[in-house]
Amino acid sequence: MSGAAASVRAGGATGARPGGFALGAGGLALLVLTALPVFGIGLQELGESWMTPAYTHGPVVVLMALWIGLRRMRDEPAELAALPPRPIWPGVLLVAMGLGFGLIGSFGRIADIAAYGIILWVAGVLVVALGWPRARRLWLPVALLVLMLPLPQFFYWKLTTSLQFVASEFATDLIRGMGLSVYLDGNIIDLGVYRLQVAEACAGLQYLFPVISFAVLLAAISREPVWRRLALVAFSVPLAIGMNSIRIAITAWIVNRSGIEAAEGFLHAFEGWAILLASIALLAVFMLLLRFVSGGGGARRLFDLDLSGTGALATRALSARPGRGFIAVAVAGAVASLLVFTLGGPGGPPPARASFDRFPERLGEWTGVRGALDPRVERVIAPDDYLHLTYFSPVGAVPVQIFSSYYIDQTGSAAIHSPEICLPADGWEVSEFGTRPLDMEGTGYGRFDAIRAVITKGTEHQLVYYWFEQRGSRMVNDVAVKFGVLADGITKGRRDGGFVRFVTPIEGEDAGAMAEAETRIRALMREALPELQGFIPM
């Protein structure tokens, strides 16, 4: 290290005046306490998400962001460290925006929105404590905190399920290369005695986000040129898919050698952690290969792991006296928390409804046979109640199936999964897909739009109609459903909703067979919809 650089580090660690970080441990504790009710639902969501394989990296991201932030403050020029914490208005604005997200999330019971508000609040507190010129140097550690947040459920399923197709195909090739018999049905890998990885048709690529997050963290502490760090992050996506495929292939080998119990017990969990650690190691190897191929870097360390001075800086920051902007942030947090306590209750009791097990098995001339979801599929979609009935008409032997699910609260992880995602994952090819108007006058539902799809698996063809039944409205877009739940959660205190799907086989490939399927499915709709109102409240 040069003498000039050492001088800068010494000045950043010990030379700046104690008021350079105008917050302190007491002020920080008070700010957290005043804002805690606002972000409580978001913090709970973070804690629950961090317990799942897809987001176990969350705590590591927080620690790394803190460490990188302290290093940036340690290395700031002495003249910058001596500046007073001004102006503070950008920080107060960011704090207000963060608290606004927290209030929206609390009132609407949308934990994701409240969790995203935490990032804005943290950024605002830093600007108030340090002033804009100093705080803007901490954009990277604040931005890294985004990696700790769970993605919105509808986006998570769409992204991971599409990537899972690639992983499943690669894993199937690896399993066949081992000499094992395997059949790929959509995203379900069938070994005969065991269905791997996506027995729940909507399961995602659970190690994608940890691997990408660690790639970003390694790039943040790397000494390499920018293009190599960007290449590392880009490499993490195919690496995650490939390593997930290897994990599936290893599980298949374990099942073939030691039985199903070995794949479902401790060994399977250990195998997952081993794959994740191997992925992190391969990220470092990739950086070394880039250096070797490009011929740059020499003996320079690949990652900057220097911790010197950060402990002393943290101690000094926590012992500083709060500055003048502290009062504005504390008051804003207290007011927002008061609003949560007075207006942000959990809402009224769920509307009265009948249980689906009381749905009639006879509708006009139609006679129904009850069915049940596969327990593993039921765990994924997690409805509070569901209907699974297949009806037969005396006029013909071709059935029409009704599936409907109901959720008391759609704001958590137990939310409606669109068939647009789950059907392809279960091996169905969607040949037609679009919105179609339905005229159900006289049923209590009137005229509305529904999603119409034609799906194929092998020689089977089916006609599907579905929609999201949302507190008296019928919706066809899962993103609009989320915003509707948020709005009604705030204005009506209702977050319940349901999903309705009708399916019938298409007995042939000509226009006549399609017309018969249309007539059949709409005929049962007219019989079923008047009954459905008591089971999914309007």
N, C-alpha and C positions, 0 to 999 in steps of 0.2 A: 504494500500500500504506500502511495506517495505521501510526503509530508503534508501537502495541501489537503489531500483527502482526509488524512488523520485529523487535521485541524478542524475540518468541517464536521467530522463525526464527533469530536470532543465538544465543539460548540453546540451541536444539536442535542447532545446527551446531557450536558451539565451547564453550558454557558448561558443559555437563555434564561430570562428572568422567570421566577416562579409563576407569575401571572400569565405567562405565555399560553397556558392551557387553562382557560378560565372556567373550570367546571368543578373538579375535585370529587372525591369519593362521596361525600355527603350530598353534594348537589346532584350527582349522577343517580344516587339511590332515591332521592326525592323525585326526580324526573321519571324514573322507572315506576315508582309507586303511583304517581298521579296518572300515568298513561296505561298502567297494567290492565285496568278494567276495559279499556278501549280495545286493546289487542289480545285480551284473554282468550277469545275464541280462536284467534289466529295462532297463538302460542300452543294451545291445545292441539290444533291441527298439525303443527310442526312436530310436537312430541309423538303423536300417533304415527305420523308419516315416517319419522326417523326409526321407528320400530319395524318397518317393512324393508325387504331386501332392496327395493328400488331407490330408497332414500337413506340408507344407513350411513352414507357419507356426510349427512347434514352437519353433525357436530364437528367433524374434521374441517369442513368448509369454514365454520365460524372461527375456529382456532387459527386456521391459516390466514384468514382475512385479518384477524387481530394482529397476528405476527407481522404480516406484510405491511399493515398500517403503521405499526410501531417502527419498523425499519425505515419507512419513508419519512417519518417525522425525525428519526435519528439522523438521517442523511440530508435534511433540508439545510440550506445555507443559513449561517448565523444571523445575517441581516433580516431574513424572512422570519426566523424564529422569534425575533425581538419585536415584530409588529404587534400592535394591540389587536384584539379580536373584533375588527370592524371591516366592512359593514355587516350587520347581523340580520338585516331584513331578508336576504335570500334564505337564510337559515330558518327564520320564523315562517316564511312562506312554505318551505319544504315541510316543516313540522306540521303546519296547518293542513297541508295536503295529505300527509301521512295519517294524521288524526281523522281527516275526512274519510279516507279509505277504511280506517278502523271502525268508524261509526256506521258506514254503509254496510260493512261486513257484519257488525254486531246486530244492527237493526234487521238486516235481511237474513241473518244466520248463515251467511256465506263465508266460511272460515278462510277460504283462499284469498278473498279480497282483503280481509283484515291482515292476513299474513304478509301480503304484498305491501300494505301500508307501513309495516315495520321498517322496510328498507328506506322509504322516504323519511320516516321519523328519525332514523339513525343518521342519515345524511344531513338533515336539518340541525340536529343536536351538535354534530361536528362543526357545521358552519358557524353556529352561534358560539360555540366554545373556542374556536380557533380564528374565526374571521374567514372571509371568502378567499383571499389570496393563498392562505395556508391550507384550508380545507379542500380546495379543488385538487391539490396534489394527492388526495386520498381517494380519488375516483375509482381506482382499480380495486382496492379492498372492499369498498362499498358495493361495487358492481359484482364482485365475486359472491356476495351474500345471496344474489339471485339463485345461485346453484343450490342453496339449502332449501329452497321453496319447492313444494309439490306443484306439478303442472295441473291445470284444470282437468277434471276427469275426462270430459269429452275429447279434449285434445290428446291427453295421455293415451287413451285407448286407440284413437285413430293412428297416432304415430307409431306406437309400439307394435300394434297388430300388423300393420303393413310391413314393418321391418322383420317381424317374426316369420313371414312367408320365406324370406331369404334365408334366415337362420334354419328353419325347418328343412328346406330343400338341401342345404349344405350338410346338415346333420344326417339326413337320410342317406346321402352319398357316402359319408364317413362310416355309417353303420353297415351299409352294404359292403364297403371296403373291408370291414372286419369279418365278412363272411356270414353275417346274420341276416335273417329274413325280416323285412320291414315293409310297411305299407304307409304311404303318406296320403292322408285324407284332409285336404285343406291345411290347417295348422296342427292337425292331430297325427302324431307319429305312433302307429299301431305295431307293436311287436307280437301281437297275438295274445300273450298273457299279461301285457301291460301297455297302457296308452300313455305315451310320454309327453311331458312339457305343456301341452295344451289340451289336456283332457277337458278343462274348462275352455270352451271355444273362444272366449274373449281374453285369455291370459296374454300378457305382454312380455316384452324383453326386459327382464327385471334388472339386468346388470348394465344396461345401456347408460343410464344417467350417472351411476358411480364412476364408470370408466371415463366418460366425457368430462365429468367434474374433476377427476384427478389429473386428466390431461391439461385442463385449463390451469389448475393449481401449479402443476410442474412447469408449464409455460410461463406462469407469472414469476417464478423464482429462478428461471433459467437465465444464463448469461449469453445464450445463443442469439443470433440475428433474428429479427422479427419474422422473416419468411420461414425459418425453421420452426419457430414456436407455433405459427399458424398451421404449418404442415403437421405438427404433432397433434393439434386439436382435430384436424381433418382426419388423421389416421385413426383416432380413437373410435370413430363410428364403425368402420369395417372391422376393427379389432374387437369391439364389443360383440358384434354379430358373430364373428368367427369363433371367439372364445365361448360364447353361449352355445354354439353348435358343437364344439368339442365337449362341453359339459354334458349335453344331451347324449352324445355318442358314448361318453364314459359311463353315464347312467345305464345306457342300453347294455354295455359290456358287463356291468355289475349285476344287472338283472339276469342276464344269460348265465353268469357264473355262480352267483350266490343267492338268487331269488329276489322276489319283489320286496321283502322286508328290508334287505340291505339298502335298496334304493330309496326307501321312504324314511329311514331312520337317521341316526347321527351321521353316518357316512355320507349321506346325500347333502346334509347341511355343511359338513366339513369340506366336501368337494366344491360347493359353491364358493366358500371363502378362499379355498386354494386357487380357484380359477380367477377370482378377483385380484388376489395378490400377484398371481402370475401376469395378469393384464397390466398391472402397475409396473412390474419389472420390465415387461416388453415395451412399455412406453419409453422408459429410460434407454433401453437397447436401441430403439428406433432413433432417438436423438443422437446416440453415438454413431449409428450408421450414417445419418445425415451428415454429421461432422466429417466422417471418414470419406464419404463419397464426394463432398464438396471441397475437401482438402483444407478446411479452415478450423480454427479453434486451438490447435497446438496442445499445450499441456494445461490450458485453462480449465478450471473446474466446470463441470457441466451445469451444476445448480449452485446458487449462492445460498448457503445455509448458515451464514454468519449471524449469530445472535448477540454479539457484543453490544452493550449499551442499551438494549431494549428493556431490560429489567429495571435499570435505574430510571429510564424515561417514564415507564409505567408508574413507578413509585412516585416520581415527582409530579406527574399529571394528576394522580389521585389525591395528592396532598395540597393541591392548589385551591385558592379561594374562588367561589363562583363569581362570574362576571355579571354585568348588568343585564345581558340578554337572558340570563338564567330565569329571571322572574317571569318574563313573557312566555317562555316555554312551559314553565311550571303551571302558570295560570291557565294556559291553553289546554294542557293535559287534564287539569282539575275540572275545567268546565266540560270538556268532552266526556270525562268519566261520569260526571253528574248527569249528563244527558243519557248515558248508557243505563245508569241506575234507575232513572225516572221513566225513560221511554223505551228502553231496549230490552224489555222482558222477553221470555221465550215465546210469547204469543198465547192465544187462547187454546183450549183443548181441541184436538182434531175433530172435524165434523163427524156426526153420526153416520154410520154405514153398516151394511150387513156383511158378514164374512162370506167369502167366495164359496165356501163349502155348502152354502145355502142357495147358490145359483141353480135355477131349475134345470133338470136333466131332460126335460121335455119342453120343446118350444114349438107350438103348433103341431105339425105332423113330424117334426124332427125329434129323434131320440138320441140322447148323448151318452157317451161313455167317458168317465173321468180318467185322466192320466196324471202323471207326476213328472217333474223335472229330475234329471240326474242330480244327485246330491251335490256333486262338485260344481255343476253349472249353477245350481241354486245358491251356492256360497258366493259365486262371483257376482251374480245380478242382485242378490240379497234383498228380495222384496219383503215387505211386511205381510203381504198376502198375495196369492196369485190364483188364477183360474186356468185350468188345462182340460178342456172338454172337446171331444170329437163327436160331431153330430152326423147322423145318417137319416136320409129322407126315404120314406117308403116308395117314392117315385124312382129312385135309382140308388145303386150301391156305392156311389162315389161320395166320400165324406167331405165335410168342411170342419176344420179345426179352429177353435177360438182359444187364443192365449191372451190373458190380460194380467198385468201386475199392478199392485198399488203400493205407494210409498207414503207414509205419514209425513216424512221430512225428506226432501230431495236435496238438501244442502250439503250432506256429507258424502262419504265414499259410496254409500248405498244409494245410487241414483240410476235412472233408466239408462240402459245400454241400447244404442240404436242397432237394429238389424243390419243396417248398412255396413257395420263393422263385423258383427258376429256371424252373419250368414256366410261370407267368404271364408272366415276363419274356420267354419265347420265343414268346409269342403264344397259349398254351393257356389256355382258360377252365376252371376247376375247378368242376364242377357238383356233385360229391359228394366228401366228404372226411371220414375218420374212422378210428378204430381197429377192426380186425376180428381175432378170434382165428383162428389157423391150427392145425390138427391135423396135424403132420408126424411122428407116431410112426413109428419104424422107419427114419427118415432120419438119425438122430443129433442132431436138433434138437428133437424132442419137440413140446410144445404151446407156442405163444408168440403174442404180439400183433404185428401188422404194420399199417402205414398202408395203407388202401385208398382209391383216388381214381378218379373217373371224369372224364376231361378231354376237351375238345372244341376243335377248331380248324376253322372252316368246317363242312364236312360230315363231317369225320373225328371218330370217337369212339373212345376207348381206355380200357381198364381197366388200372390201375396198382396194383401192390403193392410196398412197399419197407420196409426197416428198416435200422437201423445195427447192424452186427455188431461187437460190442465185447468181445474177449477172452473168448469163451464165453457172452456175454450178448447178447440181442437187445433193442434199445431203439428207441423210437418218438419220443423227444423230444430235439431237438438240444441243449437246455440241460442235460438230464440226462447227455447224452454228455460234455459238457465237465467236469462234476463227476466223472463216472466216470473220465475220463482223469486228472484231478488225483489222485483217491484211489488208483488203481492205479499211477500214476507214483511215488507216495510208498511204497506198501506192497509193490508187486510189481516196481517198476522197469520196467513195461511201459506204453508210450504208443501202441502200434500199434492199428489198428482198420480196419474196412472198412465198405462200404455195398453193399447188395444191392437190385436193382430188377428186377421182372418186368413186362413191358408186352405187351398183346395188343390188336388192334383189336376193336371191337364191331360186328359185321356186321348192323346193323339197330337199330331203336329200340324193339323190343318186349321183353317179359320173357324170351322164349325166346332172343333173341340175347344178352342179358346172362347168362343161365344157361349158355349154351354157352361164353361167354368165361371165366366162373368155372371151369367144368370144365376147359377147355383150359389155363388158366394154372396151376391147381393140379396138373394132371397132369405138366406139365414141372417144377414145383417138386419133386415127389417123385423125379423122375429126376435133377435137378441138385444138390439139396442134399447127398446122400451124397458127391458128388465135390468139393463146394465146401470141405469141411473142410481139405483139404490146401493150399488156396490162401489162406484167411483163417484163421490159427491160432486155435484155441479157447482 
